[in-house]
């Protein structure tokens, strides 16, 4: 995040509002007391309170900023999870929620290109960031790593609470065992059953996406990249799979964008659907994905 975030615009905004609202706090016309004065684990932040509730607070404890919006479906999955984790953290960190529609300057300061976007701040500076929805275990590991690095620098930093092992889901363990044994299709079937039974199981859903691709791509001959007929949609889709599993995402995406450009009707819809499916295997802000999305927009319009 170094060099990628400009928080000065928010400080200037807060300074201007303080100058315009010089009456004592709580007096008619004066600013209302901060809703986070009680030290709650979850606070709602605005442009006016950003400096005090995020920048200044981050000198005393880790602040995790959740950039969200009411129209953002992934945000509806991630935000409740973050709120629950903040409440269980024992005060080791606080969650600052920011509605980007109501507070566009904050989104601008973080240069948010997609949401949900989660930024950790310590001592007034962003120290780590992730975008998109992640499972609880991955988020907890992310926070733990940050606290290991910056936690001791906070005043009155107490010992970290003892880690408790999460109970192992026997269904997930059985699917993982199949995967370890090389039974990709069997593991995929198990993970799919879990995801269908539990729509909120983000880990299972992510594994279904990844294994669906791996299962399909591994069945194509590697030679399809060289032998794919230019006018054969099935060949081109297969070749893109092989390129992607071979760690050539730019080549795979370019192939599919070109297929979208030169086809029509059902063939074009198939090519576009496959491209969007492959995008889901990456973080939305990955440069190679963002570049391919721009090329796709040009091909469509």
N, C-alpha and C positions, 0 to 999 in steps of 0.2 A: 504493500500500500504506500510505501514511501514515495513522495512526490506525486501521488495520484489523487490526493484529497486536499481541498482548499477549505479549511474551516473558518478562515478570516471573514468570509462573507456573512457567516452566522453571528460572529462576534460583533461585527459592525451593525448588523440588524438589531441585536440585543441592546447595544449601546445607544442606538438611535431611539429605541422604544423607551429605555430608561430615562433618556433626556426629555422625552415628550410626556412621560408619566412621573413627574417629580413629587407628586403627593405621597404622603406616608402610606406604607402598605396597609390595605384594609380601609383606608379613608375613601370618601366619595371621589371617584375619578382616578384613584390610585390602583396599582396592580394588585391582583388577588394573591394571597399567599400561595406558595408553590404546593401543588398536590402531593409532592414527594417529600415534604418536610418530615413526615413520619418515618421515612426510611423504608418504605415498602419495597418488596422485591421486584415489583412491576410498576413502572410509571409511564404515563402518557406525556410525551414531550412535544412542544411546539417550537416555532422559530424564536419566540420570545423567551422561552425557558431553556433553550438548548445550552447556552453557555453555563448556566448555573447547575442544571440537572445532568448534563453530560460532560462538558469540558472540565468544570470545577470538581464535580463528583468523582471523575476518573483519577483525580490525584489522591483519593482516599480508598477507592476500591475499583475493581474491574467493572466497566460498563459495557454491556452488550446491546448494540442498537439494532432494532428490528425494523427495517423499512418495508412497509406493507401498504395495501390499498383495499378498499371494500370490494372492488371488482376482481381482485386477484385470487383465483381459486387455489393455487398452491399455498398462498399466504394463509388460507383458512385451515390448512393442514399443519403448517409450520408454527404459526403464532401460538396456538394453544399448547403445543409441545414445549416451546421455549418458556411460556409462562409457568407451566408446571415445573420445569427444571429449575427456573429461578427461585420459585417458592421452596424448593427442596435443597437449595444450595447452602442454607445456613448463613446467608449474608456474605458469602464469599464473592458474589457478583450480583449486579442488579440489571434487570432488563428494561431498556428504554424503548418504548414503542413510538414509531413515527409514521403517521398517515401522510404519505408522500403527496396526495392530492391537496390536502389542507396545508402542507408545509413544503412547497416545491423547492425552497432555497436549501433545505437540508439535503434533499435528493441531489440537487445541483452540486452542493459542496462535496458529497461523496461520489459524484460523477456516476450515479446509478443508471445503468443502461437496461437493467431488468430487475424485477422483484419476484419473490422476496430476496432481499439482500441483507446480510447480517454482518455487522462490523464490530469488532472488539476494540475498545479504547482504554489506554492506560496512560496516566500522566499527561492527558491532553492530546495524545497522538494515537491514530489508528495503528494497531499492531497486527491485525489479521482480519480476513474477510472471507466469506463464502456466499454463494448465491444458490438459489434453488432449494428444494426440500431434501433434507438428509435424515436418516434414521437417528433415534435417540443416542444409540451407542457411539455413532460417529461424531455427533455434536458434543457429547460428553468428553470424548477423547480430545477433541479440538479445544474445549474450554480448559481441561486439565493441563494440556500442554502449555497453554498461555499462562495459566496460574503458576505453573512450575517456573516459568521464566520471569514473570513480573510480580507475582504474589508477594514475595518477601520484601519488595520495595514499598509496599503500602504500610502506612502507620498502623500500629496495633494489629498487625497480621498474626492471626492465631494459627494453630496447627490445622492442617486440612482434615476434614472429617474422614473417618475410616471408610475406605471404599467397600461397597457391598456388591458382591457378585450378583448379576442379574440371573434369575432362574433360566435354565436352558429349555427352550421349547423343543420337546422331543420330535415334533414333526420337522422342524427346521434342521435338527441334528441328523435325522434320518435322510433328508434330502441332501445335506452336505456330505454325508457318508457316500451316497451314490455318486456324487460329483467327484469326490476324492478317488473313487474306484474307476472313474472314466465313463460312467453311465450318464452322459449329458442329458439324453432324452428322458431317462427315468427321473433324474433330479428336476428337470424342467416340469414334468407332469406333477411332481409333488409340490414344487413351489407355486405352480399355477393353481392347484387346488387350495393352497393356503391363501393366496391372494384373492381368489374368488370368494372364499368363506369370510375373509377379513379385509374388506376394501381399504382399511386404514393401515394395514401392514406394509409400510413403505419399503422395508428391506426385501420382503418377498416380491413385491411388484417390480422393484429394480432388478432383482435376479431373473425374473421372468423375461424382462426386456432383453437383458444381456444374453441369457441362455437361448432365447428364441433366435437371436441373431447368430450365435455361435453354432447352434444345431444346424441352421440352414446353410450358413456359409461353409461349414466344414464338409458339406456334401457336394460342393461344386469342385470340379477339377481345376487345379491351378492354371492350366493352359487356357482356360476360358478368357483370361485377360487378353491373350494374343489372338484367339480364334473367334471371338465374339463378332457376329455379323452386325454391320452397322444398322441395318433395318430391323433386327430381331430384338424386340423389347425384352424377352425372357433372357436372352444372352447378355444384354447390357445390364440388367438387374443382377444377374449372377456375377458378372465381372466386377461390378461395384462392391458386392459382398466380399469377393476375394481380395480386392484392393484394400478394403477397410480392415479385414482381419489380418492382412499383411502389413498393418501400420502405415497405410498410405491414404489417410482420410481426404486429403486435398484432391488426389486423383479420383477417388471414389465419388466425392461430391461433384466435382467438375463433370464427370461422366453422366451423372444423373441430371444435373442442371441442363446439360446439352440435350439429353433425352427429352426433358420437359420442353425445351425450345423447339425441337424438330418434330414432335408428335402432336396428336390431337385427340380429343374425346377420351375414350376409356384408356387408351395407352398413355396419354398425358397424365390422367388422374392416377394411374398406377405408378408412374415414375415419380410424381410429386409425393404420393403417399409413402413410397419407399424412402425418399429423401428425408421427409419429416420423421419417419421412424428411426432412421440412422442418427438424426440430430439428437434424439432422446438419449443416445448412448453417451453423450458428452454434456458437460456443464454448458448452460446457454450462453455464457460469456466467453467461451473458448474462441480465440481469434479465428481458427479455421472454420468454426460454425458460423460466426458472425459474417465472415467473408462470403461463405456459401449462401447464406440467407440473402445477402445483397444481390448476388448473382441470380438467385432464384426469382427475386422480385423483378429484376430486369427481364428475365426470360418469360415471366408471366404477363408482364405489361409492356 
